[in-house]
Amino acid sequence: ALLDAAPGLERQAVERAASLLHIVRNSWVFTDAALRSSTQTRALALGACLAPLAKLVLAFYMLLYLVETPAWCWHHESCGDPAVVPRSPFSSRLSTTVSRSLQLGCLGIFLAHQAAMGIALGRWSRWSKFGICMMLFAVADTLVAFANGEGLPPSNIYWSPLLRPLIFVSVDEHVQKYFRQVAAAVLTERVLGYFTMLLLVFLMWSWFGILMFALSDEGSEYFSSFSDALRNLFILFTTANFPDVMMLAYAQSRWVILYFASFLIMCLYVLFNVMLAATYKAYKTCVAEGVVERAAEVEMSLDLIFQATAPHGLSEEAWRDVFCAFCRDGSEWNRSRASALFQHLAKGDKALQRGEWESIGGLLVNPSVFVQRREPPKNGAWLVRARTIMSVFVNCVVILDLAVTAAQTRSLMRDKIFKAHLPFLLVHGACTVVSLAEMLVRFWALRGVTSLWQLGWRVCMDAVMALGCAACEIVTCISPGPASFRLLALFRVMRAERILWRLRVVRSSIKSLIFLVGTFRSAASACFITFYFYSTVGVQLFGGMVRADNELLSDTAFATAGEVGYYANNFNDFWSGVVVLFELMVVNNWFVIAEGLAAVLGSQYYLAWMFCISFYLLIHTAILNVLVTSVVENFERMVDLEGSAESKASGAETSAESLHEMVAKTSVRFLGEDELIAQDSGATLETAGLLSSTDSAWMLRLLGGEFGTCTGMPQDD
């Protein structure tokens, strides 16, 4: 009932066009066979309903491993005494029967979502096929595990935990794209050439070391064989054992510093950095190619929609129906906006042609361009004044609350007692009450908002603090005690962010970090899945082996490091493995952990070293270093954009751009996942409004419901 079919344009065609626009906006690729039948339409509706559920279930499915029983102790009554076999307190909270049942439920939702979208789109991508195969494999393994307690053969491999990272990659396009681009960059001829040179230097210096330190204490300790020499030089490359590795020889001859210094300078400061520069350059090229490819896909998709909907032009009434169907709201406000857009684009013509359609379609399908779908509320001046007065009052109460918390903290440090006198509690309670009241006023004023993205940092942060403090107050009232009072104090201290926000330098820094969030997204996802995969493999390789009573560890530095030993650094469960991997990433004493893992494997010690070294190379070379260079480049671009915005705001004239050029630029600018190319990955519509009087600024304001904010209610204090 939201729309009436336009003359010459059937209702089914209108709904198909709007649905296909949403599909493109969600980065799905379709063919001309998409949504051609009622079955496909119903499949799309099912897929749309399952999409948010599938994301939540995916997070639950991945985090379920935290509380599951580790695979290595499935055949035992328990995983042993925690004092002897250290492990996380989260481990083994669920029985294998319960966890397998939950896994089957999650996999069923994944399969239903993938099948629904495949039927609706009329195509099955390679990642979709791969994901369905992995899901079916996991289902089969789980069902077999119900029968034999192990799963599919071989019995020494537990497939279900290993398949989870693969399933995650198959459904997360950000990780797919990131690893695909990084792999393409790393496998270029130039990068492989520098990597080969790095390996040759390792081999040559290992040979030099064996010859130089033969028949000496240094040689016996660190260079007794090629494998020992290579291993200790790699540890030196990470700087984790320097200068310890050279002290035996250095005490006898100061000239040996030339050997170690030349190795570090050649490998760490020259070849490795040049290889990183080449990797980054190649990665940037791959990202640029991906942007061009994505733009071509969008253009092709928009052309398919236009040809299938109105190949001879889209009339004004037909365009209004398509726009209202896209917004899922056929109100007069949306119809008037659609008419305004049509008049602006058609410029006197009776229909939108292909170029004009691609111009406005390029904005509609851009996920970073906010489209206000319903008319925002019109707030009266009284509400704005009330909001301003309440904001000042809450700021004053928060300052008083922080002063009280500071006094309690001083008492805790001096008297070892956390004082909770009645006046203090009244101040804390009043701060919580007024914060909740302000939150309610804000949400009432922003009742037309349909996404957290539109609320802004200030509103979301204040809401989290208010709700968090309220929850802690309730917990403290139900169960008063030192722990609950300290938890509540932590939330009160975090309220200081609201006061610091008033400082321009702090506010500018926070906004800069928000701007760079798009840069971190792909790298964070890739880092998460790398940690997950290695922790899962680590549990299978080393699970149950790092024990306090394991004699293989008694003569190693692992048993004595950190005064109490490194026994807590193990892979006896998933969470403990994640902590160990974080320690390996930080590098300090990573070789002590690696030596302990190698010791428990006995004759297969080399697997432990391969495990740790491959993790180090993958994290530091392919993820963290690319992330750092990406952040640097985007920060420079952000500074340039701020300078450009200031010049425009001060009255600088800008040259007029055609709408088609604007859309082409916007399609590159807002692809936030391609952080090295993104011109403005965190841009808000307010920033877009600084584009003088060009067509782009006018259309973005109109689509966003006048800058995407609710009338009369500023987003920042």
N, C-alpha and C positions, 0 to 999 in steps of 0.2 A: 504493500500500500504506500510505499515511500515514493513511487514514481509512476507516471503514466507514459505509455509508449508514445514516442514521437512519430509523426507522419513519415512513413517510409522506413521506419526503424522499429523492429519488433522488440518486445520487452525482453525476450530471451537474449537477443543480441546486446542489449544494453547491460544486462546483468553479467553476461560473459565478458564484455569489455571491462567492466569495473572489477570483476574477479581477476582477470588477467593482469590488470594494473597492480593489484595487491600482490599477485604472484611475483611480478618483476620487482616490486618494492622489497619483497622478502628474499631477493637474490636467487630465486628459483629460475631455472631455464626450462622453457616449454617449446613444443612444436605446434604446427598448425592443427594437429590432432587433439590438442588440449581442450577440454570442456565442450566436446561436440555432442555429447549425449547426456541424458538425464542421470545415468549411472555415474558418469564422471562428475557431474555437478554435486550429486550426493556424496561422492567420494571426497571432493574438495571440502564440502561442509564438515564431513567427519574429520578430515585432516586438520582443518582449521580449529576444530574443537579440541583435538588431541595435541595440537602443537604446544600450547603452554603446559599442559599436563606432562607431555613427553620431556620437556626441559626440566621440570621439577623432579620427575621420576629418574631422569638421567643423573642428576645431582645425588639423589637418594641412592641409586644403584652404585655409583662410584664410592660414595662415603660409607656404604654398608660394610665395606671391607674393614673399616675401623673396628667394628664390634664383632666381627665374625671369628670363629675359631680358626687359627692358622692351619694350613693344610698338612704341615708336618706332624701335627699331633691328632689327626683325625682318628687314628687307630689306637690311641691311648685313652685311658679313662679321663686323664687330665693332661695339661701341658707341663706339669711339674710344679714344684714349690717355687713361687716367685722370687724367693731369696736365693735359690740356686739357678733358676732359669729366668733372669730378669726380663720383664716385658711390660708393655704399656698397661695401665689400669683399664683402658677401653677394651682390651683384647678378650675374646671368648665370652662376650656378654650374650651372644645368641647361640643357640644350638644349631647344629648343621641342618637339621630338618626345617627349622624355621627360616634360616637364611636361604636355603635352597628354594623353599616355597616363595619367598619374597623375590628371589631372582627370577623365577619363572613368571611371576606377575609383571615384573618390570620388562622382561623380554617380550612378553605378549603385547604390552602397550607400544614398545618400539616397533615391533613387526606390523602392528595395525596401522601406525602412523606412516611408516615407510610404504606400505602397500597402498594406503589411501592416496597418498600424494603421487605415487607412481601411476596409479590408474587415472587420477584426475589430470595429470600433466601429459599423459600419453607417451611417456618416455621413462627409461630407467638409466640413470647415470652410472658410471663405473663405480663410484663410491657407494651409491645406493645398493648396487648388486653385491659389492664386497661386504657392506654392512649387514645385508640380509643373510648372506652366507655365514658370517661370523655369529650372528644372532641364532641362526638355526643350529650351528655347531654348539653354541653355549647351551641351548635348550636340550639338545641330545646328550651332552655331557652331564647336565644336571639331572636329567631323567635317569640316566644310567647310574649316576652316583646314588640315587635313592635305592637302587637295587644292590650294588656291590660296595657302596661306601667310598669308592675311589673316582669313578667317572670313566671316561673312555681310556683305552690303553695308549701308551705304556703307563704302568702303574706308578712310575717315579715322576711323572709329569701331571700336574693338576691343571687342567685346561681352563676351567671357568675363571679363576683369577687372572690368568694370562690374557684371556680374550677381552676383558673389560677395557683396557686401554685401546685396543683395536676397534671395539664398538664405539668408543667415545670419538675416536678420530673419524670414523666413517660418518658420524652425524654432525660433527662440528666443522663447518666450512672454514672457520678462521684458522684452526690448526692445520687443516689440509693445505690451505693456501700458503701458510707460513712455511711449513716443512717443504712443500713443493718448490717454493722460491729459494729457500736456503739451500736445498739439495742442488737445484740448478746452478746456483752461484758457486757452491763449493766444488762442483765437478767441472768447472771451466778449466781450460788448458793452463791458463796463467796461475790460478790458485793451486792446481795440482803440481805445477812446476815448482812453486815455492815450497809446498809441502814435501816434495821429493828432496829438495835441497836441505830442508830441515832434518829429514831422516838421515841423509848422507852425513851431515855434521854430527849427528848423534853417533852414528856408526864409527866415523873417523875418530872422534874424541874418546869413544870407548876403547878403541884400539890403542890410541895414544896412552890412555890411562893404564891399560894392562901392561904396556911396555915400560912406562915411566915408573910405576909403583910396584913392579914385580919384586918379590923377595923382601917386602917391607910390610910394616903393620898396616899402612894405608891400603896396600894391595890386598892383604888378607881380609881386611874388613869390608872394603867397598869394590874392589876390582879383581876378585878371584876368578871371574869368568865373564864371558860376554853378556850373559843374561843379568848377572849382578851389576856389571858396569852400566848397562843400559837402564836398568831399574833405578840405580842411584843417580844417574845423570838426569833422568826424567824428574826425580824428586828435587834435584838441584834446579832444574828448569822451572819448577813451581816455587822455588826459593824456600821450601818448607824445611830443608835440612842444612841451610847455609847459615853460618860458616862451619857447622859441626862436621860436615862431610870432608873438610880439608884440614882439620886441626891436627890430625896425626902426622901428616906430611909437613904441614906448615911449621910445626914446632921444631922440625929438623932442618928445613930449608925454606927461607922466605920467598924463594923464586917460584915455588909452586903456585903462588897466587896468579901468575901469568896464565897457567893452564885453566884454572877455574874462572878467572875473570874473562879470558878470551871466549870461553864457552858461553858464559852468560851474555856477554855483549853480542856475540854473533847470533845466538839462538833467540834469546828473550827480547833483546832491544832492537835487533835489526830484522832478522828473517821473520820472526813471528809477527811483528808489527806491520811489515810490508805485506805479509800474507793476509793479515786482517784488513789492510787497506784494499787489497785486491778483491777480497771476499765481499767487502762492503760495496765496492764499485760494481761488482758483478750482480750483487743482490739488488742494488738500486736499479740497475738495468732491467732485471727480471720483474721488479715491481712495476716499473714504467710500462713494460710490455703487458703486464697483467691489467693495468689501468686501461690501456688502449683496447685490450681484448674485451674487458667488461663493458666499455663504452660501445663497442661494436655489437655486443650481445643485447644491450639495452636498445640500441637503435633498431636492430633487427626485430626485437620483440615488439617495439612500438609500431613498426611498419606492419607486422603481422596483425596486430590489433586493429590498425586503421583499415587495412585491406579487408579484414573480415567484418568490420562494423559498418564503415561507410566509405568505400573506395573512391566515390566521386565527391566526397566532401561531407563534413559533419555540420548539419544545420544547428541553429542556435538552440532550438528546443531539444534536439537530440543530445547536444553537448550538455545542456542543463541536466538532463536525465542521467547521463553518464557520470557527471560530477556528483550529483546527489546520491547515486548508487555507490560511488566510490567512498563518499563520506558516510554512507549508511544513515542518511538523515535528509528527508525531503522537505525540510522547513523552508519558509519563504526567505529566510536569511541566506541559506545556501543557494537557493535559486537566483537570488539577486547577485550574489557573488559570482556565480557561474555566468550570468548575463554580462556582468562587468568585465570579466575575463574575456568573454567572447568578443565584446565590442572593442576591447583593447587590442586583441589579436587580429580579428578579421579586418579591422580598419575600413568598414563600409561594405565588405563583401557579405554574401548571404550564407557562407559556409566556411568552416576551417579546412584548409588544405593540409597536405602532408607535412610541410615544413612547420606550419603553425601548430599542428597537432604534436609533432615531435618536440617543439619548444616547451609547451605546457606539460606534455607527458613526461619530459625529462625531469621536471620538478616534482611531479606527483609520485614518480617511482623512485625518487632519491630518498633513501631512508633517513638521511640527515637533515632533510628539509621538513620542518614540522608543518603539518596541515591541520588547522583547527576544524574539527568536523561538526561541532555544534556551536551555536551562538553563545559566546561567553556572557556571564551575568553582568549586569550594569549596576555597579555599586554606588551608593550615594556618598556625598561628601562627608556625611557624619561617620560613615564606616571608616573612611580613610583617616579622619581625625582621631577616631577611637583607636584605630590600629597604631597610629603614631604615638599617642599618649601612652598606650599600654606598652609599647616597645621601650620607651624611656623608663617607665616604672619598672619593667622587668629587668632592665639593665642595672638599675640601682639595687634591686633586691638580689640580683646575682652577685654584685660586688660585695654586699653585706654577707651573703652566704659563703663566698670565698674567704672572707675575713674570718668568719667563724670556723670554717674548715681548717684554715691555717693555724688558728689557736689550738684546735684539737690535735693537729699534726705535731705541733710543738710540745704539747702535753704528752703525746705518745712517745716522742723521742726522749723527752726529759724524764718522765715518770713511768714510762712503759705502761701507761693506762690511757685508753681512748675515752675521754670524757664525753658523756652524752647527757648533759644537764637539760632540764626542761626548756630554758630559754633558747638553747642551741637547737633543740628539736623543733621548737616553734618557728624559728627562722628558716630551717630547712623545709619544714612543711609548707610554710607560706610561699617560699620560692617555687616549690613544686606546683602548688595550686595556681599561682599566677602564670606560670609557664604553660600549664595545661589550658588555662583560660585563653591565653594569647594564641595557642595552637588552634583552638576551636574557632576563634575569630578569623584567623588566617584561612583555615579550610572552608569556612563559610564564604569568605570573600572570594576564594578560588574554587568555588564549587563546580565551575564549568571545566576545570582542568581534567584531562583524561589520561595523563601520563606523569610519572615522577620527573621525567626529563624537563617538563615544562615548569615544574614547581621551583626549580632552582636550588642551589646549594644551601642558602640561608634557611629557607623554609624546611627543607628535609633535615638538616642538621639539628635545628631547634626542636623539631618534632621527635627525633630520635632521643635527644637528651631529655626532653620532658617525659616521654613514655618510659625511658630507662630509669630515671629517678623515681617516677611513680611506682614502677614495678619493684624497685629496691626498697622503697618506703613500705610497701605492703609486706614484702618478705621480712623486713626488719620488725614490723609490728607483730607478725605471726611467730617469728622465731628470732627474738633479739639475742644478740651475742657479738663478741668481738669481730668475728669473720663477716657477719652481715653488715655491721657498722662500717668496717673498712671498705667493703664493696660499695656501699652507698657513698662513702667519701670519695672513692675513685670517680664516680659519675659526677659528683659535685665539682671536683677539680677539672674534669673535662669541660665543664661549663665555661671555663676561662676562655675557650675558643670564641665564644660569643662576644666577649669584651675585646679580645685581641682583634676580632674582625673589624672593629671600629678604627684600627690603625691602618692607614693606607698601605704601608709596606707589607703588612701581613695579608691584607685583603688582596693585594696585587699578586702576592706569592701563591695564595690558595687558588686564585683564578688561573694562574699560569699552570699549576699542577692539574687543574680540571681540564684545561685546554689540551694537555699532553696525555690525558687518559687514553685517547685513541691509540697513541703510540705503544702503550703498555699492554693493550688488550691481547693482541696476537702473541706477543712474547710471553705474557703471563700464562696464556692457555698452553703454549708449547712447553713452558717450564713445568706447569702442573702435570701434563701428561708424561713428560720425561721422568719426573720424580715418581709418578705413579707406576710407570712401567718398570723402572729400575728397582723400586721397593718390592714390587710383586715378584720380579725375578730373584731379588735378594732373599726373600722369604723362602723361595723354593731351593736356592743354592745353600744358604747358611742357616735356615730355620732350625732352632733347637740345638745348634752346635756351640754357640757361645754360652758357656755355663761356668758358674763359679768353681765347679769341681772338675773342669776339663784340664787334664794334666798337660795337654799340648800347648796351653797358654801360660803355664806357670813360669817358664823361663824367658818370656817375651816382655818387651816394654809395654805391651798392651795390658799386662797384669798389674803393673805398678804405676802407670801414667795417671796424672791427676790425683795423686795421693791414695785414691781408693780403687784405682784400676779403671779400665774402660769397659767393664763387663756390661754396663747399661747401654753401651753403644753396640747394638746387635740388630740382627734381622729376625728375631724370634716372633715378631708380629709386624703388621703393616706400618703402624704409626712409629714404632721404634726405628724401622727402616727409613722412614722419611726423615727422621731426626739425624740419622747417620749420614744420609745423603746431603743434608744441609751442611753438616760438618765437613764433608768432603768438598763441597762447593766453596766453603770459606777457606779451605786449603790448610790452615794451621794444623799440624800434627796429623794430617790425613794419612801419611805413610805408616803411622803407628796403628791406625785402624786397619789399613790394608794388610799390614804384617800379621795382625791378629786373625783376620779373615783367612789369610793364606795359610796360617798355622793350622786352623781347624780342618782345612780341606786335605791336609797331608800331602800325598803325592800329586794331587791335582791343584797345588798351590797357585799355579799360573792362572787359573780361572779367576781367582780373587784379584790378582793384579790387572788382568784384562778388564774385569768388571769395573774397577775403580778408575783406571786410566781412561777407558772409553767414556765413562760418565763425565770425567773432568773435561775431556776434549769437546764433547757434545755441548755441555752447559756453557763453557767459557768461550768456545770458538763460534758455535752456531747460534747461540741464544743471547747470552749476556753481552758479548762484545758488539753484536749487531744491534742490540737494544740500546746500548750506550751511544753509539754513533747515530742511531735514529733519533734519540732524544736531543742530541746536540744540534742536528740539522733542523728538527722541528722547532726547537727553542729559538734558533736564529730566524726561522721563518715567522714565528710568532712575534718576535721583536719588530721585524719588518712590517708585519700587518698592523701592529699597534702604532708604529710611526705613520703608516699610511692612513689609518683611521683618524689620528690626531690632525694630520694635515687636511683631511677632508672636513673634519668637524670645525676646523678653524676657517673654513671658507675657501679652501683650494678648489679650483675648478677641475673637473674630470672630463675626459673626452667621452662622448656618447658611444655606447656599444650597442650593437644589434642584439636582439633577443636570442638569436641562434648562437652567436658567439658566447653570450652569457651562459647559456645552457651547457655548451661544450666545456666552458671553464668550470662551471659548477659541478659537472659530472666528475671532473678530476679532483676538485677541491674537497668534496664531501665524502670521498671514499676513505673513511677514517682508518680502515684496516691496513691500507697501503701507506704506512706512516712515513715512508721516505719520500713519497710523492704528494701526499695530502697537503693541500695549500692551507686548509683551514679546518682541520678535523674536528675541533671542538667548538666551531663557530656557532653562535646563537643568532637568532633572527634580529636581535638588536644590532649585532655587528653588521648583518646584511643590510639593515636600514641605513648604514652610513655610506651606502654606495650612491650618494647624491640622488639625482632624480632620474636615474636610468630605469629602463624597463624591469631589470632584475629586482631592484629594490621595491618598486611598486608591487610587483607580483608576489614577492616573498612576504610583504606586509599583508597583502590581501589573503593569501593562503594561510598565513599564520594567525589570522584574526587580529590584525594590527599588532605586529611584533610578537604574536604568540602569547601575549599575557592578557590577563583579565582587565577590562577597562577600569581605570581609576585605582588600581592596586599595584604599587611598585613592588618589584621582586626583591630588591636589596634595600636594607635600611639606610 
